[in-house]
């Protein structure tokens, strides 16, 4: 529940630095895993109720309203947005919001692999297998000289997603990488 696209890709560190610079507060204040986290839900945004022999209940934290941060942290803003507002942005919205190169490169890669609809603060545990693979691929798009082995990467993908995957594979190869694909899907083999 703690890992998100922003933390997985490493841009959360840059986002925290931006908020710290804009507010004069320490960067750790803008972490839902640290100093700025809601004391009730410990930065998860939800609380768990154990019902002994029945299925437990997950509910939105009553103190922070699911925002994960203490109220005083949410008063600090960057370009009119709180840290919670930024984490609720989709990748597509973040492209318009961030101009900083270190952040934009990552967000552009996420957009290129078809993840424009994900929010920056969405728990990775809610991503499908295909979304998780594309997030990993987004982190690889700017590397060269690597070898990638993909075992049936189209399993479970919609036909439109297969086309997108093929474009990503082509891009990896064009960048100087070696891609080995083990696949039974005839369009991919072609």
Buried (B, 14 or more C-beta within 10 A) or exposed (E): EEBBBBBBBEBBBBBBBBBBEEBEBBBEBBBBBEBBBBEEBBBBBBBEEEEEEEEEEEEEBEBBEBBBBBEEBBEBBBEEBBBBBBBBBBBBBBBEBBEBEEBBEBBBBBBBBBBBEBBBBBBBEEBEEBBEBBBEBBBBBEEEEEEBEBEEBBEEBEEEBBEBBBEBBEBBEEBEBEBEBEBEBEEBEE
